Amino acid sequence: MEAASNVSIQLRPYQESASGAIRASFQAGHNAPLLVSPCGSGKTVLFSYISQKAGERGNNTLILVHRQELLRQASRTLSTFDVDHGLIAPGMTFTRQPVQVASVQTLVRRMHMLRWKPDLIVVDEAHHALGKNTWGKVLSNYPDAKILGVTATPERLSGEGLGAAADGFFDDMVLGPSVKSLISQGYLSPAEIYAPTNIDLSGVHTRAGEYITSELNAAVDKPTITGSAVDHYRRLGNREPAIAFCCSIAHAEHVAEQFRQAGYQSSTIDGKLDDRSRRQRITDLSTGTLNVLTSCDIVSEGFDLPVVSVGIMLRPTQSLGLFIQQTGRAMRPYPGKKRALILDHTGGIYRHGMPDDDREWTLEGKKRNGRKSDPSSLPVRQCEECYYVHRPAPKCPKCGFVYPVQAREVEEVEGTLEQVDPEEVRRIQKREQAKAKSLDELKAIAKKRGYHHKWAEYVYAARQKSGRRSAAA
């Protein structure tokens, strides 16, 4: 690496504001602020700037990432601005620089050997950082370091909070710009979304004239996809660079083969590929050698390839965070790109809302119900070889039989995707809100949409107040 740091990083106005807010958070006595800023807002540039400034003050910075693509992306950005840095990754020898970009999986194995210590730790994709996982082990190993987390989606499907009061590390939330503002300023591409026009509600019962919320959610979240991915891609985004988000490696390979049989250049990318092959396939997508890259998880987070203009959603998910991360892959601006095309075959848009909806994030996590598990309902597994019954595990603790991994499958049903009218989605949301009569039903809506848990209480209290006024009149 070049031993120089003489190129000034020019921040956009909203990045300057975020930088100032982070600095103010530290000055107010917080040790671990979390910056929440949309996909494509330039978080890598911002923390490269912060790392550069920390180095100028004689401080060491550790940047934690969890994928090779993110490690190279951070390294490229630092190199662009001549920020002296080293890499802690497979096959790399440690060199003592003021900034280190580290694969969290590699560092957790090597940190007992390193005498270099950080003054600041930047956690990329910080929604992974919990006390009990690999990120937590690394962060706990440096108790004197300040921490800065960055993420677009401070939410985990499992419900754990990212705040220090829960199982996380962060003690303050710094909010960056909204998706709407970035689109209006040309920093993100507007999303044009196509989704199923109808959802199979057979088997969903009604109560007091309205669908039962729990059954309705289950109907929306069935592991099915509507319409042929190939046919809709040909109709709406023919030969534009596309990423298809799949449920499993087997599913990704199957989808890629479907595209190849239809005459498109398509390949898969997954964690089992060697690093060179993964890099080559990403390059092929950017140059047009590939039309469609199919993936399970690898390109859902932090993946920066602005040329991609089509996101093909083939993985049903209850995770708002995952849905936002995936739609965000196609929304980065690129010369000639007028819109991001989202082909939502799962109908997730009706569950999670529009990509540019305002969200109310919290460090507290999602509340769990207080019911204790019924011991008779605990999950068990029976060995296929010796028939021993045990708690779920990858192999039988009695005879050692290793269970084959079952690929998650999805069913394709016939149907057509039609363009989604954002105002109609919001009208549907308002009707859903109006039909929610109880506080529990409002809380279910808040949880589904990613709203702050206090939202339901505010809406319910406002209704009660309005009702009392009407009665008094």
VMD Tcl script that draws the C-alpha trace (Angstrom):
set ca {
  {0.00 0.00 0.00}
  {1.13 3.58 -0.57}
  {2.41 5.22 2.60}
  {0.61 8.46 1.92}
  {-2.67 10.10 2.78}
  {-2.72 13.27 0.75}
  {-5.89 13.09 -1.33}
  {-8.74 14.99 0.28}
  {-12.01 13.09 0.32}
  {-14.82 15.36 -0.84}
  {-18.07 14.50 0.90}
  {-21.55 15.18 -0.38}
  {-23.55 17.60 1.79}
  {-25.56 14.84 3.49}
  {-22.34 12.91 4.17}
  {-20.85 16.01 5.79}
  {-23.96 16.27 7.97}
  {-23.66 12.60 8.95}
  {-19.98 13.03 9.75}
  {-20.79 16.00 11.97}
  {-23.57 14.07 13.73}
  {-21.21 11.15 14.40}
  {-18.59 13.51 15.81}
  {-21.24 15.17 18.00}
  {-22.35 11.75 19.26}
  {-18.82 10.89 20.38}
  {-18.41 14.34 21.94}
  {-21.65 13.82 23.88}
  {-20.07 10.82 25.58}
  {-21.34 7.97 23.44}
  {-18.81 5.22 22.72}
  {-20.60 3.37 19.93}
  {-22.94 5.34 17.64}
  {-24.70 3.54 14.79}
  {-25.08 5.39 11.48}
  {-28.23 4.37 9.60}
  {-28.02 5.46 5.97}
  {-29.69 4.02 2.85}
  {-28.15 1.51 0.46}
  {-26.10 3.44 -2.10}
  {-25.65 6.55 0.05}
  {-21.86 6.18 0.14}
  {-21.23 4.75 3.61}
  {-17.88 3.30 2.46}
  {-16.68 6.73 1.33}
  {-17.83 8.25 4.61}
  {-16.04 5.78 6.87}
  {-12.95 6.02 4.63}
  {-13.02 9.77 5.31}
  {-13.39 9.17 9.04}
  {-10.52 6.65 8.96}
  {-8.34 9.15 7.10}
  {-9.02 11.85 9.69}
  {-8.39 9.43 12.55}
  {-5.02 8.52 11.01}
  {-4.07 12.19 10.74}
  {-4.58 12.41 14.51}
  {-2.35 9.38 15.08}
  {-5.17 6.91 15.77}
  {-5.51 3.37 14.43}
  {-8.75 2.32 12.72}
  {-10.04 -1.22 12.21}
  {-12.72 -1.71 9.53}
  {-14.66 -4.97 9.96}
  {-16.34 -6.64 6.96}
  {-17.75 -10.11 6.46}
  {-17.36 -10.84 2.74}
  {-14.43 -10.72 0.33}
  {-16.39 -8.40 -1.98}
  {-16.86 -5.88 0.84}
  {-13.20 -6.15 1.84}
  {-12.06 -5.34 -1.70}
  {-14.63 -2.56 -2.00}
  {-13.38 -0.88 1.18}
  {-9.75 -1.34 0.10}
  {-10.43 0.19 -3.34}
  {-12.08 3.23 -1.79}
  {-9.24 3.75 0.69}
  {-6.69 3.38 -2.11}
  {-8.53 5.92 -4.25}
  {-7.90 8.47 -1.53}
  {-4.35 7.27 -0.74}
  {-5.33 6.14 2.75}
  {-2.49 3.93 3.99}
  {-4.00 0.57 5.00}
  {-3.41 -3.13 5.39}
  {-5.63 -6.17 4.89}
  {-6.39 -8.95 7.36}
  {-7.78 -11.70 5.17}
  {-7.03 -15.25 4.01}
  {-3.63 -15.40 2.29}
  {-2.62 -11.91 3.42}
  {0.37 -11.19 5.70}
  {-0.22 -8.57 8.36}
  {1.53 -5.24 7.78}
  {1.45 -2.47 10.36}
  {-0.59 0.41 8.93}
  {-2.83 2.90 10.76}
  {-5.92 1.50 9.00}
  {-6.69 -2.22 8.71}
  {-9.56 -3.71 6.71}
  {-10.32 -7.08 8.24}
  {-12.44 -10.07 7.38}
  {-14.19 -10.66 10.68}
  {-13.87 -14.44 10.22}
  {-10.09 -14.17 9.75}
  {-9.52 -11.64 12.51}
  {-11.33 -13.67 15.14}
  {-8.78 -16.45 14.54}
  {-5.73 -14.15 14.49}
  {-6.42 -11.40 16.99}
  {-4.70 -13.23 19.86}
  {-1.47 -12.96 17.81}
  {-1.76 -9.29 16.87}
  {-0.08 -6.61 18.95}
  {-1.60 -3.86 16.83}
  {-4.69 -2.40 18.53}
  {-7.36 -0.09 17.14}
  {-8.53 3.17 18.66}
  {-11.63 3.12 16.45}
  {-13.50 0.11 15.06}
  {-15.80 0.66 12.08}
  {-18.35 -2.14 11.69}
  {-19.66 -2.39 8.13}
  {-23.14 -3.96 7.76}
  {-23.40 -3.48 11.52}
  {-26.78 -5.22 11.87}
  {-24.71 -8.41 12.24}
  {-22.95 -7.21 15.39}
  {-24.30 -8.97 18.48}
  {-22.54 -9.87 21.68}
  {-22.81 -13.60 21.18}
  {-21.54 -13.90 17.59}
  {-18.21 -13.51 15.75}
  {-18.51 -9.72 15.54}
  {-19.15 -9.64 19.26}
  {-16.01 -11.62 20.00}
  {-13.90 -9.16 18.02}
  {-15.48 -6.04 19.54}
  {-15.23 -7.45 23.06}
  {-11.52 -8.09 22.51}
  {-10.89 -4.33 22.21}
  {-12.84 -2.82 25.13}
  {-10.99 0.51 24.98}
  {-11.74 1.21 21.32}
  {-14.50 3.51 20.13}
  {-17.00 1.83 17.81}
  {-18.81 3.19 14.76}
  {-21.45 0.98 13.16}
  {-22.84 1.64 9.67}
  {-25.86 -0.03 8.11}
  {-28.89 0.67 5.95}
  {-31.08 -1.69 7.95}
  {-30.61 -1.80 11.75}
  {-32.89 -4.79 12.09}
  {-32.53 -8.53 12.45}
  {-35.25 -11.01 11.55}
  {-34.64 -12.87 14.81}
  {-35.62 -9.74 16.73}
  {-32.43 -9.04 18.69}
  {-31.77 -5.39 19.32}
  {-28.52 -3.80 18.23}
  {-28.45 -1.50 21.24}
  {-26.21 -1.93 24.26}
  {-29.34 -2.44 26.38}
  {-30.12 -5.56 24.35}
  {-27.44 -7.94 23.07}
  {-25.77 -5.36 20.83}
  {-23.03 -2.78 21.21}
  {-24.46 0.52 20.03}
  {-25.50 3.31 22.38}
  {-26.73 6.00 19.97}
  {-28.42 6.11 16.56}
  {-27.37 8.67 13.94}
  {-29.83 8.96 11.06}
  {-28.58 9.72 7.56}
  {-30.66 10.97 4.61}
  {-33.92 9.41 3.50}
  {-34.24 7.33 0.34}
  {-36.72 9.87 -1.02}
  {-34.24 12.74 -0.62}
  {-31.45 10.78 -2.31}
  {-33.71 9.99 -5.27}
  {-34.80 13.63 -5.57}
  {-31.15 14.74 -5.62}
  {-30.16 12.14 -8.21}
  {-28.01 10.08 -5.83}
  {-30.31 7.05 -6.19}
  {-32.44 5.80 -9.08}
  {-36.23 5.73 -8.65}
  {-37.70 2.24 -8.43}
  {-40.20 0.96 -10.98}
  {-41.80 -2.08 -9.41}
  {-43.79 -4.95 -10.86}
  {-45.53 -7.43 -8.58}
  {-48.43 -9.92 -8.60}
  {-51.80 -8.23 -8.95}
  {-53.52 -10.76 -6.74}
  {-52.60 -12.98 -3.83}
  {-54.06 -16.43 -3.14}
  {-56.27 -15.90 -0.09}
  {-57.93 -19.31 -0.17}
  {-58.03 -20.64 3.36}
  {-57.87 -17.16 4.93}
  {-60.87 -16.73 7.23}
  {-62.66 -13.57 8.24}
  {-63.50 -12.22 11.67}
  {-65.89 -9.31 12.17}
  {-65.96 -8.81 8.39}
  {-62.20 -8.61 7.93}
  {-59.41 -11.06 7.18}
  {-57.74 -12.56 10.24}
  {-54.37 -10.80 10.34}
  {-52.27 -13.84 11.20}
  {-53.80 -15.93 8.40}
  {-53.46 -13.08 5.91}
  {-49.77 -12.71 6.71}
  {-49.28 -16.44 6.30}
  {-50.97 -16.33 2.88}
  {-48.68 -13.54 1.71}
  {-45.58 -15.32 2.99}
  {-46.10 -18.68 1.29}
  {-42.89 -19.92 -0.37}
  {-44.23 -19.40 -3.88}
  {-43.24 -17.11 -6.70}
  {-45.70 -15.73 -9.22}
  {-44.91 -15.87 -12.91}
  {-41.87 -16.93 -14.87}
  {-38.71 -15.00 -14.00}
  {-37.43 -15.45 -17.55}
  {-40.62 -14.31 -19.28}
  {-41.00 -11.16 -17.19}
  {-37.33 -10.26 -17.55}
  {-37.66 -10.60 -21.34}
  {-40.81 -8.46 -21.34}
  {-39.65 -5.69 -19.02}
  {-35.84 -5.60 -18.79}
  {-34.53 -7.60 -21.72}
  {-30.72 -7.99 -21.52}
  {-30.28 -5.29 -18.88}
  {-27.76 -6.26 -16.15}
  {-29.78 -8.15 -13.56}
  {-29.38 -9.90 -10.22}
  {-31.83 -12.64 -9.22}
  {-32.15 -13.24 -5.46}
  {-32.80 -16.90 -4.76}
  {-33.61 -19.10 -1.77}
  {-30.69 -21.52 -1.94}
  {-27.66 -22.42 -4.02}
  {-29.66 -25.16 -5.73}
  {-32.44 -22.69 -6.51}
  {-29.91 -20.15 -7.88}
  {-28.38 -22.79 -10.15}
  {-31.82 -23.84 -11.38}
  {-32.80 -20.24 -12.18}
  {-29.51 -19.60 -14.00}
  {-30.09 -22.70 -16.11}
  {-33.58 -21.46 -17.01}
  {-32.11 -18.19 -18.26}
  {-29.42 -20.01 -20.25}
  {-31.99 -22.23 -21.92}
  {-33.87 -19.06 -22.92}
  {-30.78 -17.70 -24.69}
  {-29.36 -15.43 -21.98}
  {-25.87 -15.46 -20.49}
  {-26.36 -16.35 -16.85}
  {-24.34 -17.76 -13.98}
  {-24.48 -18.16 -10.22}
  {-22.44 -16.70 -7.39}
  {-22.27 -18.29 -3.96}
  {-20.04 -18.70 -0.94}
  {-18.61 -21.99 -2.18}
  {-17.04 -20.42 -5.26}
  {-13.36 -19.61 -5.09}
  {-12.52 -15.93 -4.82}
  {-11.21 -15.62 -8.40}
  {-14.38 -17.11 -9.90}
  {-16.58 -14.84 -7.83}
  {-14.64 -11.77 -8.96}
  {-14.77 -12.85 -12.59}
  {-18.54 -13.37 -12.60}
  {-19.12 -9.98 -11.04}
  {-16.84 -8.43 -13.68}
  {-18.69 -10.30 -16.43}
  {-21.99 -8.85 -15.25}
  {-20.56 -5.33 -15.26}
  {-19.16 -5.68 -18.80}
  {-22.25 -7.31 -20.31}
  {-20.68 -10.74 -20.75}
  {-23.37 -11.94 -18.35}
  {-26.97 -10.75 -18.47}
  {-28.20 -12.26 -15.22}
  {-26.31 -13.24 -12.08}
  {-28.24 -15.46 -9.67}
  {-27.34 -15.56 -6.01}
  {-28.25 -16.80 -2.57}
  {-27.22 -14.12 -0.02}
  {-23.79 -13.19 -1.45}
  {-24.90 -9.98 -3.20}
  {-27.72 -9.02 -0.86}
  {-25.63 -6.69 1.33}
  {-23.16 -3.95 0.51}
  {-22.69 -5.13 -3.07}
  {-21.74 -2.08 -5.14}
  {-22.23 -2.53 -8.88}
  {-24.14 0.52 -10.13}
  {-24.53 -0.87 -13.66}
  {-27.12 -3.36 -12.34}
  {-30.56 -2.01 -13.22}
  {-32.82 -5.04 -12.59}
  {-33.49 -6.81 -9.30}
  {-35.42 -10.08 -9.61}
  {-36.99 -11.05 -6.28}
  {-37.40 -14.83 -6.09}
  {-36.88 -15.34 -2.36}
  {-39.94 -14.88 -0.12}
  {-38.84 -13.25 3.11}
  {-40.37 -11.89 6.28}
  {-37.23 -9.81 6.85}
  {-37.74 -6.12 6.12}
  {-33.98 -5.65 6.31}
  {-33.25 -8.28 3.68}
  {-35.97 -6.93 1.39}
  {-34.54 -3.39 1.58}
  {-30.97 -4.63 1.04}
  {-31.98 -6.58 -2.06}
  {-34.06 -3.86 -3.71}
  {-31.22 -1.43 -2.99}
  {-28.80 -3.36 -5.21}
  {-30.46 -1.98 -8.36}
  {-31.05 1.59 -7.18}
  {-27.53 2.98 -7.48}
  {-27.29 5.59 -10.25}
  {-25.32 4.90 -13.42}
  {-24.90 6.85 -16.67}
  {-27.95 6.21 -18.83}
  {-29.91 4.48 -16.06}
  {-33.32 6.15 -15.69}
  {-34.87 3.76 -13.20}
  {-34.29 0.65 -11.15}
  {-36.55 -2.18 -12.29}
  {-37.74 -4.43 -9.44}
  {-39.48 -7.63 -10.52}
  {-41.04 -8.75 -7.25}
  {-42.29 -12.28 -7.93}
  {-42.90 -12.88 -4.20}
  {-45.28 -9.99 -3.53}
  {-42.95 -8.75 -0.80}
  {-43.78 -5.15 -1.69}
  {-47.25 -5.62 -0.19}
  {-45.77 -6.82 3.07}
  {-42.79 -4.48 3.44}
  {-43.90 -1.36 1.56}
  {-42.09 0.71 -1.06}
  {-38.27 0.94 -1.06}
  {-38.49 4.70 -0.46}
  {-40.92 4.50 2.47}
  {-39.73 6.28 5.59}
  {-38.88 3.83 8.39}
  {-38.74 4.35 12.12}
  {-35.73 2.42 13.36}
  {-34.85 1.59 16.94}
  {-31.90 0.04 18.78}
  {-34.25 -1.77 21.14}
  {-35.20 -4.68 18.91}
  {-38.59 -6.28 18.52}
  {-40.56 -7.21 21.57}
  {-41.17 -10.88 22.10}
  {-44.29 -12.28 23.66}
  {-43.88 -13.44 27.22}
  {-45.25 -16.94 26.79}
  {-42.99 -19.77 27.81}
  {-42.48 -22.65 25.44}
  {-44.57 -25.72 25.99}
  {-42.05 -28.56 26.56}
  {-44.25 -30.88 24.54}
  {-43.94 -28.62 21.49}
  {-40.13 -28.33 21.45}
  {-38.72 -29.30 18.03}
  {-37.19 -32.76 17.75}
  {-35.61 -34.87 15.05}
  {-35.54 -38.62 14.52}
  {-32.43 -40.22 13.05}
  {-33.02 -41.88 9.70}
  {-30.49 -44.62 10.51}
  {-30.92 -45.63 14.15}
  {-34.28 -43.89 14.85}
  {-32.90 -42.09 17.89}
  {-34.96 -38.99 18.77}
  {-33.05 -35.84 19.70}
  {-33.10 -32.07 19.53}
  {-32.29 -30.67 16.05}
  {-28.62 -31.08 15.10}
  {-26.66 -31.57 11.86}
  {-25.85 -35.15 12.83}
  {-27.26 -37.83 15.10}
  {-25.63 -37.69 18.57}
  {-26.28 -41.45 18.97}
  {-24.84 -43.06 15.83}
  {-23.13 -40.09 14.14}
  {-25.23 -40.18 10.95}
  {-24.80 -36.83 9.09}
  {-28.10 -35.53 7.76}
  {-28.09 -34.44 4.11}
  {-28.74 -30.73 3.62}
  {-32.13 -30.14 2.07}
  {-32.19 -27.21 -0.35}
  {-35.05 -24.81 0.23}
  {-37.43 -24.99 -2.69}
  {-40.03 -22.60 -3.99}
  {-43.02 -23.29 -6.17}
  {-43.67 -21.25 -9.30}
  {-47.33 -20.47 -9.93}
  {-48.83 -18.89 -13.01}
  {-49.48 -15.19 -12.98}
  {-48.49 -11.83 -14.38}
  {-46.56 -9.03 -12.75}
  {-48.06 -5.59 -13.24}
  {-46.56 -2.22 -12.44}
  {-47.10 -1.17 -8.85}
  {-48.63 2.23 -8.18}
  {-46.90 3.57 -5.03}
  {-49.98 5.59 -4.09}
  {-52.11 2.47 -4.35}
  {-49.71 0.62 -2.04}
  {-50.03 3.46 0.46}
  {-53.83 3.46 0.11}
  {-53.79 -0.26 0.86}
  {-51.64 0.43 3.91}
  {-54.04 3.13 5.11}
  {-57.04 0.83 4.65}
  {-55.20 -1.89 6.55}
  {-54.47 0.59 9.34}
  {-58.09 1.74 9.45}
  {-59.35 -1.82 9.76}
  {-57.03 -2.58 12.67}
  {-59.33 -2.04 15.65}
  {-57.21 -3.14 18.59}
  {-53.82 -2.06 19.88}
  {-52.45 -5.56 19.22}
  {-53.52 -5.36 15.57}
  {-51.81 -1.97 15.21}
  {-48.66 -3.37 16.81}
  {-48.70 -6.22 14.28}
  {-48.79 -3.65 11.46}
  {-45.95 -1.67 13.02}
  {-43.81 -4.78 13.33}
  {-44.48 -5.81 9.74}
  {-43.64 -2.39 8.27}
  {-40.58 -1.69 10.38}
  {-42.18 1.17 12.32}
  {-41.09 2.14 15.82}
  {-43.07 0.08 18.35}
  {-44.43 3.32 19.89}
  {-46.20 4.11 16.57}
  {-49.09 1.77 17.38}
  {-49.53 3.31 20.82}
  {-49.61 6.84 19.36}
  {-52.20 5.88 16.72}
  {-54.34 4.04 19.26}
  {-54.17 6.89 21.78}
  {-55.10 9.42 19.08}
  {-58.13 7.31 18.17}
  {-59.25 7.10 21.78}
  {-58.89 10.87 22.19}
  {-60.81 11.51 18.98}
  {-63.54 9.11 20.11}
  {-63.94 10.92 23.43}
  {-64.26 14.26 21.62}
  {-66.93 12.85 19.32}
  {-68.86 11.46 22.28}
  {-68.66 14.78 24.13}
  {-69.94 16.65 21.09}
}
mol new
graphics top color blue
foreach p $ca { graphics top sphere $p radius 0.5 }
foreach p [lrange $ca 0 end-1] q [lrange $ca 1 end] { graphics top cylinder $p $q radius 0.2 }
display resetview
